[in-house]
Amino acid sequence: MRETFKNQELEARFQKDGYVEVPFLKPEEVEMLKKYYFDTLEESGGRLGPEDEKYQSDAEITYDFTFIDKNSDYKQQVFDMITKSFESRVDHYLADYKPIIANFIRKKEDGGEVPLHQNWAFADEHKCATVSIWCPLVDSNKENGTLEVVPGSHKRFGEVRGPMIKSELFGIQQEIIDRHMVPVETKAGNSVILDDSIIHYSSPNQTDGLRLAIQLILIPKEENSIHFHMDLSKDRSTVEVLEVDKDFYMKFNPWKKPSEEIKRVRSFKYEPFDMTIEEFEAKMSQPRFDDLSVKSQSAEVLDHNTEPIEVRARQTSFWSKLKSKLTKA
Ligand SMILES: O=C(O)CCC(=O)C(=O)O
């Protein structure tokens, strides 16, 4: 496995827990980035939403998040500012990583829950880890909705993750939150560097103060970035693997089908399935999906000219559930 951290002690902690907490920005840098956020906010184009693509969804997004901003010039400006400000610390901690997505994440007072999730897959996780640097610009705690994680849950669940692919944890989110989530309370300017496959969550900001954080997603420099796409209007059990780069995400709309011009490198059969809390808990002590002894859910290629290969077929009530969540208007 390619290493993620230059420092062996951080690497060992990251491999064990799926995240580490490190000092990151100086107080004056925190203040500068906070000021930058508010000074440029008027350039934001507002949030994209499912309704822009004529979808109805009951999953309302209640936090501000650069990734879904309608103005791609604003997103680019934010990306440039964050990557420049983080560059020397990224090089200090990480073993040759390049940034692909940068976000400010703001929870206003009394809102902004980020549902339990794993970040999408951004590169081949059998070869490497992709990371998010999560850096709060205010002291973060349970009350203002700090980041919470399930320690050790990285690379065990959701091997195939993308915006149109339902997570096997969908039906047990609340049980995982109640039983396994650990808040990471940290000071402004510290960072939590997490494996993008770790299960994480953040609760609403229940204070009347600001909860503003930065997320920078990075992949190893030598890796191509990938994006798993399932076309829900076609075959609902085939995942296409798109080869993408940071510009793809700059213009990305999670509710829009990626252009046919984007290179498809392969596809494979994948049947979304549901997991019970008992299965979840048992899996926490089993080998990770990047362990060579574990059968991969994403490694078997489905050539467009051949018959589908059944990789995993589990009976699921997924489509009936999804229909009630997401319906074309
Ligand atoms: O800022 C938050 O509360 C959530 C952050 C998050 O989900 C992430 O960094 O992946």
PDBQT file of the ligand as one rigid body, heavy atoms in Angstrom, charges set to zero:
ROOT
HETATM    1  O1  LIG A 401     -17.877  20.366   7.860  1.00  0.00    +0.000 OA
HETATM    2  C1  LIG A 401     -18.612  19.440   8.169  1.00  0.00    +0.000 C 
HETATM    3  O2  LIG A 401     -19.384  19.540   9.113  1.00  0.00    +0.000 OA
HETATM    4  C2  LIG A 401     -18.605  18.129   7.429  1.00  0.00    +0.000 C 
HETATM    5  C3  LIG A 401     -17.359  17.916   6.652  1.00  0.00    +0.000 C 
HETATM    6  C4  LIG A 401     -17.364  16.705   5.785  1.00  0.00    +0.000 C 
HETATM    7  O3  LIG A 401     -18.319  15.980   5.662  1.00  0.00    +0.000 OA
HETATM    8  C5  LIG A 401     -16.138  16.395   5.044  1.00  0.00    +0.000 C 
HETATM    9  O4  LIG A 401     -15.137  17.116   5.204  1.00  0.00    +0.000 OA
HETATM   10  O5  LIG A 401     -16.146  15.394   4.286  1.00  0.00    +0.000 OA
ENDROOT
TORSDOF 0
